[in-house]
């Protein structure tokens, strides 16, 4: 599986997106902190959260570092930026963007 596939697979799950959002808000969180974020919206064990974090690490979206007795997790936005450049930039520079703007304006209610 190539790097883009790993990133897309990681971003496909709402729990993993919630973990990335939490790390965006405050970097350097422990597994316990991230477990609390996830359990606010869904019932998941610590083991389940750890599995999601491992998949994010495999996609290089999260980097972890041991500090004392706990492991802290940090967001790595570089793979998301690479996806943006590869898949989004080239489409926003075309007429597709203008057509979407026109569609939005036409669908606005007066």
PyMOL commands that set and color helices and strands:
alter all, ss='L'
color gray80, all
select helices_A, chain A and resi 3-11+14-25+31-39+46-58+78-92+95-107
alter helices_A, ss='H'
color red, helices_A
select strands_A, chain A and resi 29-30+62-67+70-75
alter strands_A, ss='S'
color yellow, strands_A
deselect
rebuild
show_as cartoon
